[in-house]
């Protein structure tokens, strides 16, 4: 737990006081993004000037004390408009969540009507994103989540965990619950700022996106999805680069599930959410490289490490499915969606009944190993499929999670 201190520095507060009030705030969480941050700002400015010419707009770059000259580059950006640019280093734990909290506090200081958040590593952002994210938020929508054309095998935590769990629990088919590029009403921002969840370290890091989405859904804010087109950003390898992100995102999601238990237990079935913009049919670039063999090897090694925990947590029938996968010579390498859904739901329930932080951490790491196995199986299933057919597989898996929600209610 961390103290719920302000993430705004006195320097940032001084700039905000000079601005006074505004209508729209666009927050850009930033850390070592010197190659892309200025481009993102230029596209945001064009969007604000094009779609909201009569409104007072502010761009707040919330930086984690970048060491690559990002803030220096940002300060030299020429804004040929009335948009105010405030670059500032946030306070507190180094992480995206702290950066977002500073944005939200800035929004409250400026008494804005709507907030947009866009990532600083984007190469595909266009001015239209501002219209799609901000306009619904100005009109009463609590949260606008992105709907991207993503490259095949991008978004592995989203596709295998956050999407199916979020959709099945809250009954809303929100495809990109941790997309990061959001539009928010000031009412949702104020509700988020009041949450005790900021005291959780993972929320101050990569857990912040799933916290925003689960809070909006649980508190019955209207949620819409915006067609943003291609998302081109810095991809990460699931074996070597996503360990800490997995623990922060999934740990936050499981904590939200505890906090909002009443909301999701009363929800049944699933429905689509309204969409804004037009679906963009584009030829995607080459799929992200994925190596099923390295995933299988990491899974087999990790499974042996956590076997005692799996025997303690999982049912015998599910465990026997996983033990078959330890034989790397077995082909095809198959990890059925039903077994995956039951495993995730069992870990959610066990996390709920576990209070010791270190033991919760062990559960998350053990689940991460199973996730690598599910990824390996999914890669084997879809290597020869085009992006559209691969997406169908992801949606089918989410339906499996929805169908098995009674299993979660039983074990929880």
MARMAR-476356 format. One record per residue: residue in three letters; x, y, z of N, C-alpha, C in turn. Coordinates in steps of 0.05 Angstrom, whole numbers, padded with zeros to 5 digits, always signed. Layout:
REM MARMAR-476356
ALAXYZXYZXYZ/...
REM end
This chain:
REM MARMAR-476356
UNK+00017-00024+00000+00000+00000+00000+00017+00025+00000/UNK+00007+00046-00013+00022+00071-00015+00003+00093-00006/UNK+00015+00114+00005-00001+00137+00013-00013+00151-00012/UNK-00037+00161-00010-00051+00173-00032-00043+00202-00035/UNK-00018+00208-00041-00009+00235-00044-00013+00245-00072/UNK-00013+00271-00075-00016+00283-00102+00007+00275-00120/UNK+00001+00271-00145+00021+00265-00165+00030+00290-00180/UNK+00019+00313-00173+00025+00338-00186+00047+00353-00171/UNK+00068+00361-00184+00089+00377-00172+00080+00406-00169/UNK+00095+00421-00153+00089+00450-00150+00093+00464-00177/UNK+00113+00455-00192+00118+00467-00219+00093+00463-00237/UNK+00082+00438-00237+00059+00433-00253+00035+00450-00244/UNK+00031+00451-00218+00009+00467-00207+00011+00496-00215/UNK+00035+00507-00215+00039+00535-00223+00030+00539-00252/UNK+00037+00521-00270+00029+00523-00298-00001+00521-00300/UNK-00013+00502-00285-00042+00499-00286-00057+00524-00276/UNK-00046+00536-00255-00059+00560-00245-00057+00583-00265/UNK-00035+00584-00280-00032+00605-00300-00053+00601-00322/UNK-00059+00576-00329-00080+00571-00349-00107+00578-00339/UNK-00113+00571-00314-00139+00578-00302-00158+00555-00306/UNK-00175+00557-00327-00195+00536-00332-00193+00528-00362/UNK-00203+00505-00368-00203+00494-00395-00227+00476-00399/UNK-00232+00469-00424-00255+00451-00430-00245+00422-00434/UNK-00222+00419-00447-00212+00393-00454-00183+00390-00445/UNK-00177+00368-00433-00149+00362-00426-00141+00336-00439/UNK-00119+00336-00454-00108+00312-00466-00083+00305-00450/UNK-00083+00282-00437-00060+00273-00422-00043+00254-00438/UNK-00017+00257-00437+00002+00239-00451+00022+00229-00430/UNK+00017+00205-00419+00037+00192-00401+00062+00186-00417/UNK+00085+00192-00406+00109+00192-00422+00133+00182-00406/UNK+00150+00166-00418+00176+00158-00406+00194+00148-00428/UNK+00216+00164-00432+00236+00157-00452+00224+00152-00480/UNK+00208+00171-00489+00195+00169-00515+00203+00192-00534/UNK+00229+00199-00533+00238+00222-00549+00233+00219-00579/UNK+00232+00194-00589+00229+00190-00617+00200+00194-00627/UNK+00180+00192-00608+00152+00192-00617+00135+00214-00603/UNK+00144+00224-00580+00127+00241-00564+00119+00267-00579/UNK+00138+00279-00593+00132+00304-00607+00112+00299-00630/UNK+00115+00276-00643+00096+00269-00664+00068+00266-00653/UNK+00065+00252-00630+00039+00248-00618+00027+00275-00611/UNK+00043+00294-00600+00033+00320-00593+00023+00335-00618/UNK+00038+00333-00640+00030+00348-00664+00003+00338-00674/UNK-00001+00312-00673-00027+00300-00682-00050+00308-00664/UNK-00044+00309-00638-00065+00317-00618-00073+00346-00623/UNK-00053+00363-00628-00059+00392-00633-00076+00395-00658/UNK-00069+00381-00679-00085+00383-00704-00113+00374-00699/UNK-00116+00353-00683-00143+00343-00677-00160+00363-00661/UNK-00147+00375-00641-00161+00394-00624-00169+00419-00640/UNK-00151+00428-00657-00156+00452-00673-00178+00446-00694/UNK-00178+00422-00705-00198+00415-00726-00226+00411-00714/UNK-00228+00396-00692-00254+00387-00683-00265+00404-00660/UNK-00248+00419-00646-00257+00434-00623-00246+00463-00624/UNK-00249+00477-00646-00236+00503-00649-00246+00524-00629/UNK-00270+00521-00620-00281+00541-00602-00278+00535-00572/UNK-00263+00514-00566-00260+00505-00538-00232+00509-00529/UNK-00229+00512-00503-00203+00516-00491-00190+00489-00485/UNK-00167+00483-00497-00155+00457-00495-00127+00458-00484/UNK-00120+00438-00469-00093+00436-00456-00082+00408-00461/UNK-00057+00407-00468-00043+00381-00470-00024+00380-00446/UNK-00027+00358-00430-00010+00355-00406+00007+00330-00410/UNK+00033+00335-00413+00052+00313-00417+00062+00305-00389/UNK+00055+00282-00380+00060+00272-00353+00084+00253-00354/UNK+00108+00263-00348+00133+00249-00353+00144+00236-00328/UNK+00156+00212-00332+00168+00197-00310+00198+00203-00307/UNK+00205+00228-00311+00233+00237-00308+00251+00222-00329/UNK+00243+00225-00354+00256+00211-00376+00286+00219-00377/UNK+00302+00199-00384+00331+00204-00386+00341+00207-00414/UNK+00323+00207-00434+00332+00208-00462+00326+00235-00475/UNK+00319+00255-00459+00314+00282-00471+00286+00286-00480/UNK+00267+00269-00472+00240+00271-00481+00228+00298-00474/UNK+00231+00307-00449+00219+00332-00440+00232+00356-00455/UNK+00258+00354-00459+00271+00376-00474+00259+00378-00502/UNK+00255+00355-00515+00243+00355-00542+00214+00366-00541/UNK+00199+00358-00521+00172+00367-00519+00170+00397-00515/UNK+00188+00408-00499+00187+00437-00494+00193+00453-00519/UNK+00206+00441-00539+00213+00456-00563+00192+00453-00585/UNK+00170+00438-00579+00149+00434-00599+00135+00461-00604/UNK+00133+00469-00629+00119+00493-00636+00090+00488-00640/UNK+00073+00502-00626+00044+00498-00628+00032+00522-00643/UNK+00025+00518-00668+00013+00540-00684-00017+00542-00678/UNK-00024+00544-00652-00052+00545-00645-00054+00556-00617/UNK-00079+00557-00607-00084+00567-00580-00083+00546-00558/UNK-00076+00521-00566-00074+00499-00547-00051+00504-00529/UNK-00056+00501-00503-00034+00503-00483-00020+00476-00479/UNK+00006+00477-00477+00022+00452-00473+00036+00455-00446/UNK+00031+00435-00428+00044+00435-00402+00060+00409-00399/UNK+00087+00410-00401+00103+00387-00396+00112+00387-00367/UNK+00108+00365-00353+00115+00364-00324+00123+00336-00316/UNK+00140+00334-00296+00148+00309-00284+00129+00303-00261/UNK+00116+00280-00262+00097+00273-00240+00112+00264-00215/UNK+00098+00263-00193+00109+00254-00168+00100+00226-00161/UNK+00115+00212-00144+00106+00186-00134+00121+00163-00148/UNK+00109+00139-00144+00121+00115-00156+00124+00119-00186/UNK+00147+00110-00197+00151+00112-00225+00134+00091-00240/UNK+00115+00101-00256+00097+00082-00270+00075+00097-00284/UNK+00062+00083-00303+00042+00096-00319+00019+00105-00302/UNK+00011+00090-00281-00011+00098-00265-00007+00124-00251/UNK+00018+00129-00241+00024+00155-00229+00022+00177-00249/UNK+00031+00172-00274+00028+00192-00295-00001+00199-00300/UNK-00018+00178-00301-00046+00182-00306-00059+00197-00283/UNK-00052+00190-00259-00063+00204-00236-00057+00234-00237/UNK-00033+00241-00245-00026+00270-00248-00044+00283-00269/UNK-00049+00268-00291-00067+00279-00312-00095+00284-00300/UNK-00105+00265-00285-00132+00268-00273-00133+00291-00254/UNK-00112+00294-00237-00111+00317-00219-00110+00343-00233/UNK-00095+00344-00255-00094+00368-00272-00121+00375-00283/UNK-00136+00354-00292-00163+00358-00303-00181+00371-00282/UNK-00179+00361-00258-00196+00372-00237-00188+00401-00231/UNK-00162+00407-00231-00153+00434-00226-00164+00453-00247/UNK-00165+00444-00272-00173+00461-00294-00204+00461-00298/UNK-00217+00444-00282-00247+00443-00284-00256+00437-00312/UNK-00243+00417-00325-00249+00411-00353-00275+00395-00355/UNK-00285+00392-00379-00309+00376-00384-00303+00348-00393/UNK-00280+00344-00405-00273+00317-00415-00243+00314-00416/UNK-00234+00289-00414-00205+00282-00414-00201+00261-00435/UNK-00178+00263-00449-00169+00241-00467-00141+00233-00457/UNK-00136+00207-00459-00109+00196-00454-00099+00183-00479/UNK-00075+00190-00487-00062+00176-00510-00033+00169-00503/UNK-00025+00146-00512+00002+00136-00506+00023+00152-00521/UNK+00047+00154-00511+00068+00170-00523+00085+00155-00542/UNK+00080+00129-00546+00097+00114-00565+00082+00108-00590/UNK+00059+00121-00595+00043+00116-00618+00056+00126-00644/UNK+00055+00110-00665+00063+00118-00691+00040+00121-00710/UNK+00016+00113-00701-00007+00112-00719-00029+00131-00711/UNK-00025+00147-00691-00046+00166-00682-00052+00186-00705/UNK-00077+00193-00708-00085+00213-00727-00102+00235-00713/UNK-00105+00258-00725-00121+00279-00712-00150+00270-00706/UNK-00160+00252-00722-00188+00242-00718-00191+00228-00691/UNK-00170+00218-00680-00172+00205-00654-00184+00224-00633/UNK-00177+00249-00634-00188+00268-00615-00218+00270-00617/UNK-00228+00272-00641-00257+00273-00644-00270+00248-00633/UNK-00259+00224-00639-00272+00199-00631-00270+00194-00601/UNK-00249+00203-00588-00246+00199-00560-00260+00220-00543/UNK-00259+00245-00552-00268+00268-00536-00298+00274-00539/UNK-00308+00273-00564-00335+00281-00569-00356+00265-00552/UNK-00354+00239-00551-00373+00224-00534-00370+00232-00504/UNK-00345+00236-00495-00341+00243-00467-00354+00270-00460/UNK-00353+00288-00480-00366+00314-00476-00396+00312-00475/UNK-00407+00290-00487-00436+00287-00489-00447+00268-00468/UNK-00431+00261-00448-00441+00245-00426-00432+00216-00424/UNK-00418+00206-00444-00406+00179-00442-00384+00179-00421/UNK-00385+00160-00403-00365+00159-00382-00337+00151-00392/UNK-00336+00130-00408-00310+00120-00418-00313+00112-00447/UNK-00294+00122-00463-00291+00113-00491-00266+00097-00493/UNK-00269+00072-00500-00246+00054-00503-00239+00050-00532/UNK-00214+00044-00538-00207+00042-00566-00215+00015-00579/UNK-00219+00015-00604-00223-00009-00620-00204-00007-00643/UNK-00182-00022-00641-00160-00020-00660-00161-00042-00681/UNK-00148-00038-00703-00138-00059-00720-00109-00065-00711/UNK-00106-00086-00695-00080-00092-00684-00067-00114-00701/UNK-00041-00113-00701-00026-00134-00715-00030-00161-00701/UNK-00030-00181-00717-00033-00208-00706-00011-00213-00685/UNK-00020-00223-00662-00004-00229-00638+00004-00205-00622/UNK-00007-00182-00629-00004-00159-00611-00026-00160-00590/UNK-00021-00151-00566-00041-00151-00544-00045-00178-00532/UNK-00024-00192-00525-00027-00220-00515-00040-00221-00487/UNK-00035-00201-00470-00049-00201-00444-00078-00194-00448/UNK-00083-00175-00465-00111-00168-00472-00126-00192-00482/UNK-00116-00204-00503-00131-00224-00518-00137-00249-00501/UNK-00117-00258-00485-00120-00283-00470-00132-00279-00442/UNK-00131-00255-00431-00140-00251-00404-00159-00227-00400/UNK-00150-00203-00405-00166-00180-00398-00192-00178-00413/UNK-00191-00184-00439-00215-00183-00455-00236-00204-00446/UNK-00228-00230-00445-00249-00250-00438-00259-00247-00410/UNK-00242-00240-00391-00250-00238-00363-00269-00213-00360/UNK-00261-00191-00370-00277-00166-00368-00304-00169-00381/UNK-00304-00180-00405-00329-00184-00420-00348-00203-00405/UNK-00338-00224-00395-00355-00244-00382-00365-00234-00355/UNK-00349-00220-00340-00357-00211-00313-00378-00189-00315/UNK-00373-00169-00331-00391-00146-00331-00412-00146-00353/UNK-00411-00167-00370-00431-00170-00391-00430-00150-00413/UNK-00408-00137-00417-00404-00118-00439-00380-00127-00456/UNK-00385-00127-00482-00365-00137-00500-00344-00116-00507/UNK-00328-00109-00487-00307-00088-00490-00282-00102-00499/UNK-00275-00097-00524-00253-00113-00537-00225-00105-00527/UNK-00221-00080-00521-00194-00070-00514-00195-00056-00487/UNK-00199-00071-00465-00202-00058-00439-00176-00046-00428/UNK-00153-00052-00440-00128-00040-00430-00114-00026-00454/UNK-00130-00016-00473-00118-00003-00496-00101+00021-00490/UNK-00108+00036-00469-00092+00059-00461-00100+00085-00473/UNK-00112+00085-00496-00121+00109-00509-00150+00112-00504/UNK-00157+00129-00484-00184+00131-00474-00195+00159-00476/UNK-00222+00161-00476-00236+00186-00471-00252+00182-00445/UNK-00252+00203-00428-00265+00200-00402-00281+00226-00396/UNK-00305+00222-00385-00320+00245-00374-00307+00255-00349/UNK-00311+00280-00342-00300+00290-00317-00313+00276-00293/UNK-00337+00266-00296-00350+00252-00274-00336+00226-00268/UNK-00328+00211-00289-00313+00187-00285-00285+00193-00273/UNK-00272+00214-00283-00246+00222-00272-00248+00228-00243/UNK-00268+00242-00234-00272+00248-00206-00277+00223-00190/UNK-00292+00205-00200-00297+00179-00187-00271+00163-00184/UNK-00255+00162-00205-00230+00148-00204-00211+00161-00183/UNK-00210+00187-00182-00192+00201-00163-00200+00195-00135/UNK-00225+00190-00129-00234+00184-00102-00229+00156-00094/UNK-00221+00139-00112-00218+00110-00106-00194+00105-00087/UNK-00198+00085-00070-00176+00076-00052-00156+00059-00068/UNK-00162+00052-00092-00145+00034-00107-00118+00047-00113/UNK-00116+00073-00113-00090+00086-00118-00069+00078-00098/UNK-00077+00068-00075-00057+00060-00055-00044+00034-00062/UNK-00054+00020-00082-00043-00005-00091-00021+00001-00111/UNK+00002-00010-00106+00026-00003-00123+00021-00010-00153/UNK+00008-00033-00158+00004-00041-00186-00013-00021-00201/UNK-00032-00008-00188-00049+00012-00201-00032+00036-00209/UNK-00012+00043-00194+00006+00065-00201+00025+00058-00224/UNK+00023+00033-00233+00040+00024-00255+00023+00016-00279/UNK+00027-00007-00291+00012-00015-00314-00016-00024-00308/UNK-00023-00026-00283-00050-00035-00276-00071-00013-00280/UNK-00063+00011-00286-00082+00033-00286-00104+00031-00307/UNK-00097+00020-00331-00117+00019-00352-00141+00000-00345/UNK-00135-00023-00334-00156-00042-00327-00172-00031-00303/UNK-00159-00016-00286-00173-00003-00263-00193+00017-00274/UNK-00186+00033-00294-00205+00052-00305-00229+00038-00318/UNK-00223+00017-00333-00245+00003-00347-00264-00011-00328/UNK-00253-00026-00309-00270-00041-00290-00286-00022-00273/UNK-00274+00001-00265-00289+00020-00249-00312+00031-00265/UNK-00307+00039-00290-00329+00050-00306-00352+00030-00310/UNK-00345+00004-00315-00365-00016-00319-00380-00022-00293/UNK-00365-00025-00271-00378-00032-00246-00396-00010-00235/UNK-00388+00015-00240-00403+00038-00230-00424+00048-00250/UNK-00428+00032-00271-00451+00036-00290-00448+00061-00306/UNK-00423+00070-00311-00419+00092-00331-00424+00081-00359/UNK-00435+00098-00376-00438+00090-00404-00410+00086-00416/UNK-00406+00064-00430-00381+00058-00444-00386+00054-00474/UNK-00369+00067-00490-00370+00064-00519-00343+00056-00529/UNK-00343+00045-00553-00318+00037-00566-00314+00055-00591/UNK-00289+00064-00595-00283+00082-00618-00265+00067-00638/UNK-00273+00067-00663-00256+00055-00684-00233+00074-00689/UNK-00209+00066-00681-00185+00083-00684-00167+00074-00707/UNK-00173+00052-00719-00156+00042-00740-00132+00027-00730/UNK-00110+00030-00744-00086+00015-00736-00074+00025-00711/UNK-00064+00007-00694-00048+00015-00671-00019+00005-00677/UNK-00002+00024-00681+00026+00017-00686+00042+00030-00664/UNK+00055+00012-00647+00070+00022-00624+00093+00003-00619/UNK+00106+00006-00596+00128-00011-00589+00118-00038-00579/UNK+00121-00060-00594+00111-00086-00585+00131-00098-00565/UNK+00121-00118-00549+00138-00130-00529+00135-00161-00531/UNK+00158-00174-00527+00158-00203-00528+00146-00214-00502/UNK+00127-00233-00504+00113-00243-00480+00132-00258-00461/UNK+00152-00271-00471+00170-00287-00454+00189-00269-00439/UNK+00202-00250-00453+00224-00235-00440+00216-00207-00430/UNK+00194-00196-00440+00189-00168-00433+00163-00162-00418/UNK+00146-00182-00415+00119-00176-00404+00115-00187-00376/UNK+00136-00196-00362+00132-00208-00336+00120-00189-00316/UNK+00133-00165-00312+00123-00146-00292+00097-00134-00301/UNK+00093-00129-00327+00068-00118-00337+00045-00138-00331/UNK+00050-00163-00336+00030-00184-00331+00021-00182-00301/UNK+00040-00182-00283+00033-00183-00255+00018-00157-00247/UNK+00027-00134-00258+00013-00109-00250-00015-00108-00261/UNK-00018-00115-00286-00045-00114-00299-00064-00135-00287/UNK-00055-00159-00285-00072-00181-00275-00077-00178-00245/UNK-00057-00170-00230-00061-00165-00202-00081-00143-00197/UNK-00080-00122-00213-00100-00101-00210-00128-00111-00218/UNK-00129-00126-00240-00155-00136-00248-00167-00154-00227/UNK-00152-00172-00215-00162-00189-00194-00171-00173-00170/UNK-00157-00152-00163-00165-00135-00141-00191-00120-00147/UNK-00194-00110-00172-00219-00098-00180-00242-00118-00178/UNK-00237-00143-00186-00258-00163-00184-00267-00166-00155/UNK-00249-00165-00136-00256-00165-00108-00273-00141-00100/UNK-00263-00117-00108-00275-00092-00100-00304-00090-00112/UNK-00307-00099-00136-00333-00096-00150-00349-00122-00151/UNK-00346-00139-00131-00359-00165-00131-00389-00163-00134/UNK-00401-00144-00120-00430-00142-00122-00439-00136-00150/UNK-00425-00119-00164-00432-00111-00191-00431-00135-00211/UNK-00409-00150-00211-00407-00171-00231-00423-00196-00224/UNK-00428-00200-00199-00444-00224-00191-00473-00221-00200/UNK-00482-00196-00204-00510-00191-00212-00513-00189-00242/UNK-00491-00193-00257-00492-00190-00286-00493-00217-00300/UNK-00510-00220-00320-00512-00245-00334-00512-00240-00364/UNK-00501-00259-00379-00500-00256-00408-00480-00235-00417/UNK-00482-00227-00442-00464-00207-00453-00478-00192-00475/UNK-00472-00166-00477-00483-00150-00498-00462-00132-00510/UNK-00466-00123-00534-00447-00105-00547-00450-00077-00536/UNK-00429-00061-00538-00431-00033-00531-00431-00016-00556/UNK-00443+00008-00553-00444+00026-00577-00416+00033-00587/UNK-00415+00037-00613-00389+00044-00626-00391+00071-00639/UNK-00369+00085-00640-00367+00111-00654-00346+00109-00675/UNK-00350+00125-00696-00332+00124-00719-00339+00102-00738/UNK-00323+00099-00758-00327+00079-00779-00305+00058-00778/UNK-00314+00033-00780-00294+00012-00781-00276+00015-00805/UNK-00250+00013-00799-00231+00017-00821-00219-00009-00830/UNK-00224-00017-00854-00213-00041-00865-00186-00035-00878/UNK-00165-00043-00866-00139-00037-00876-00122-00062-00878/UNK-00103-00061-00896-00084-00084-00898-00063-00081-00876/UNK-00065-00100-00857-00047-00099-00835-00018-00107-00844/UNK+00001-00096-00829+00029-00103-00834+00033-00132-00826/UNK+00058-00141-00830+00065-00168-00823+00058-00173-00793/UNK+00050-00198-00787+00044-00204-00759+00069-00201-00741/UNK+00065-00195-00716+00087-00194-00698+00100-00221-00696/UNK+00126-00223-00695+00139-00249-00692+00131-00263-00666/UNK+00125-00288-00667+00119-00303-00643+00132-00331-00646/UNK+00144-00340-00625+00159-00366-00627+00146-00386-00608/UNK+00128-00403-00619+00115-00423-00602+00134-00440-00586/UNK+00157-00446-00598+00176-00464-00584+00187-00451-00559/UNK+00194-00425-00561+00204-00411-00537+00183-00408-00516/UNK+00158-00405-00524+00136-00404-00505+00132-00431-00492/UNK+00133-00452-00507+00130-00479-00496+00153-00485-00476/UNK+00177-00478-00483+00200-00483-00466+00197-00468-00439/UNK+00190-00442-00441+00186-00426-00417+00163-00438-00400/UNK+00142-00447-00413+00120-00459-00399+00128-00484-00384/UNK+00142-00502-00399+00150-00528-00386+00168-00523-00362/UNK+00187-00505-00365+00206-00499-00343+00191-00487-00319/UNK+00173-00468-00325+00158-00456-00303+00138-00474-00290/UNK+00127-00492-00306+00107-00511-00295+00119-00528-00273/UNK+00144-00538-00279+00157-00555-00258+00162-00539-00233/UNK+00169-00513-00236+00174-00497-00212+00149-00494-00195/UNK+00127-00490-00208+00102-00484-00193+00083-00508-00191/UNK+00093-00532-00197+00076-00556-00195+00063-00560-00168/UNK+00077-00556-00146+00064-00559-00120+00040-00539-00116/UNK+00043-00515-00126+00022-00495-00125-00001-00503-00143/UNK+00004-00513-00166-00017-00522-00184-00033-00545-00172/UNK-00019-00563-00159-00033-00585-00146-00051-00576-00124/UNK-00043-00554-00111-00059-00542-00089-00083-00526-00100/UNK-00080-00513-00122-00100-00494-00132-00120-00507-00151/UNK-00110-00523-00170-00126-00532-00193-00140-00558-00187/UNK-00162-00563-00200-00176-00588-00198-00160-00610-00212/UNK-00166-00635-00206-00150-00657-00217-00153-00658-00248/UNK-00178-00654-00258-00181-00656-00287-00167-00634-00303/UNK-00167-00610-00292-00153-00588-00305-00123-00593-00303/UNK-00113-00601-00280-00085-00605-00276-00074-00627-00295/UNK-00090-00647-00299-00081-00669-00317-00078-00659-00346/UNK-00095-00640-00354-00092-00628-00381-00064-00614-00383/UNK-00057-00600-00362-00032-00584-00363-00008-00602-00363/UNK-00010-00624-00347+00013-00641-00345+00020-00654-00372/UNK+00000-00659-00388+00005-00670-00415+00022-00651-00432/UNK+00019-00625-00426+00033-00605-00442+00063-00603-00436/UNK+00071-00615-00414+00099-00614-00407+00117-00629-00426/UNK+00105-00647-00441+00120-00663-00461+00122-00646-00486/UNK+00144-00634-00490+00148-00616-00513+00148-00630-00540/UNK+00151-00656-00539+00151-00672-00564+00123-00677-00573/UNK+00103-00673-00555+00076-00679-00562+00065-00659-00583/UNK+00054-00669-00604+00042-00651-00624+00013-00659-00630/UNK-00005-00641-00635+00000-00613-00632+00000-00605-00602/UNK+00012-00582-00596+00013-00572-00569-00014-00559-00564/UNK-00032-00572-00548-00059-00562-00546-00066-00555-00517/UNK-00076-00531-00513-00085-00521-00487-00113-00510-00491/UNK-00133-00526-00487-00161-00519-00495-00171-00494-00481/UNK-00187-00477-00494-00198-00453-00482-00214-00459-00457/UNK-00228-00482-00456-00244-00489-00433-00226-00493-00408/UNK-00204-00507-00412-00185-00511-00390-00173-00484-00381/UNK-00167-00467-00400-00156-00441-00394-00176-00424-00378/UNK-00201-00423-00387-00221-00408-00372-00224-00418-00344/UNK-00226-00444-00340-00229-00455-00313-00205-00449-00296/UNK-00181-00449-00308-00157-00443-00293-00157-00414-00284/UNK-00164-00396-00302-00165-00367-00295-00185-00363-00273/UNK-00208-00374-00275-00229-00370-00255-00221-00382-00228/UNK-00207-00404-00229-00198-00416-00204-00177-00399-00191/UNK-00159-00387-00207-00139-00369-00195-00152-00343-00185/UNK-00172-00333-00198-00187-00310-00187-00198-00316-00160/UNK-00210-00339-00157-00222-00347-00131-00200-00351-00110/UNK-00178-00363-00117-00156-00368-00098-00144-00342-00090/UNK-00140-00323-00109-00129-00297-00103-00147-00283-00082/UNK-00173-00285-00086-00193-00273-00068-00190-00284-00039/UNK-00184-00309-00037-00182-00321-00010-00154-00319+00002/UNK-00136-00307-00012-00108-00304-00003-00103-00275+00005/UNK-00093-00271+00029-00089-00243+00038-00060-00235+00040/UNK-00041-00254+00041-00013-00248+00044-00003-00239+00016/UNK+00008-00214+00015+00017-00204-00011+00037-00222-00026/UNK+00056-00234-00012+00075-00250-00025+00062-00275-00037/UNK+00042-00286-00024+00028-00309-00034+00011-00302-00058/UNK+00000-00278-00058-00015-00268-00081+00004-00265-00105/UNK+00028-00255-00099+00048-00252-00120+00055-00279-00132/UNK+00057-00300-00116+00063-00326-00126+00041-00337-00143/UNK+00016-00331-00136-00006-00340-00153-00005-00327-00180/UNK+00001-00301-00181+00002-00287-00206+00024-00298-00224/UNK+00047-00304-00212+00069-00314-00228+00063-00342-00238/UNK+00049-00358-00222+00041-00385-00231+00021-00383-00253/UNK+00003-00364-00252-00016-00360-00274-00002-00350-00299/UNK+00019-00334-00295+00034-00324-00319+00046-00348-00334/UNK+00055-00368-00320+00067-00391-00333+00045-00406-00349/UNK+00021-00409-00338-00001-00421-00353-00008-00404-00377/UNK-00007-00378-00374-00013-00360-00396+00007-00364-00419/UNK+00032-00369-00413+00052-00375-00434+00044-00401-00448/UNK+00035-00421-00433+00026-00445-00446+00002-00441-00464/UNK-00017-00424-00455-00041-00418-00471-00032-00403-00496/UNK-00013-00385-00494-00003-00370-00517+00010-00389-00537/UNK+00025-00408-00527+00038-00427-00545+00017-00443-00560/UNK-00003-00452-00546-00024-00467-00559-00039-00450-00580/UNK-00045-00425-00572-00059-00407-00590-00043-00401-00615/UNK-00017-00398-00612+00001-00393-00635+00001-00417-00654/UNK+00001-00441-00642+00000-00466-00659-00026-00467-00674/UNK-00048-00459-00661-00074-00460-00674-00077-00440-00697/UNK-00063-00418-00695-00069-00395-00713-00046-00387-00731/UNK-00024-00400-00731-00001-00392-00747-00008-00389-00776/UNK-00025-00407-00786-00032-00407-00815-00057-00391-00821/UNK-00070-00379-00800-00095-00364-00804-00089-00335-00810/UNK-00107-00322-00825-00104-00293-00829-00114-00278-00804/UNK-00109-00252-00803-00117-00237-00779-00147-00239-00773/UNK-00164-00240-00793-00193-00241-00788-00201-00268-00775/UNK-00190-00290-00784-00196-00316-00772-00183-00318-00744/UNK-00160-00306-00741-00148-00306-00714-00165-00290-00695/UNK-00176-00268-00703-00194-00252-00686-00219-00269-00679/UNK-00229-00284-00698-00252-00301-00692-00246-00321-00669/UNK-00222-00331-00669-00213-00350-00648-00213-00336-00621/UNK-00204-00311-00620-00203-00295-00595-00231-00290-00585/UNK-00249-00284-00603-00277-00279-00595-00290-00304-00586/UNK-00285-00327-00599-00296-00352-00591-00286-00359-00562/UNK-00261-00354-00556-00251-00359-00529-00266-00342-00509/UNK-00271-00317-00515-00286-00300-00497-00314-00311-00492/UNK-00326-00322-00512-00353-00335-00509-00351-00359-00489/UNK-00328-00373-00491-00324-00395-00472-00323-00385-00444/UNK-00309-00363-00439-00308-00351-00413-00336-00343-00403/UNK-00352-00331-00421-00379-00323-00414-00396-00348-00406/UNK-00393-00369-00422-00409-00394-00417-00401-00406-00390/UNK-00376-00403-00382-00366-00416-00358-00367-00397-00333/UNK-00380-00374-00336-00382-00356-00313-00395-00370-00289/UNK-00415-00388-00292-00426-00402-00269-00404-00418-00254/UNK-00384-00427-00268-00361-00441-00255-00347-00422-00235/UNK-00343-00397-00244-00331-00377-00226-00348-00372-00202/UNK-00374-00369-00207-00392-00364-00184-00392-00387-00164/UNK-00388-00411-00174-00387-00434-00156-00361-00434-00140/UNK-00339-00428-00152-00313-00431-00138-00306-00406-00122/UNK-00318-00383-00128-00311-00358-00115-00320-00357-00086/
REM end
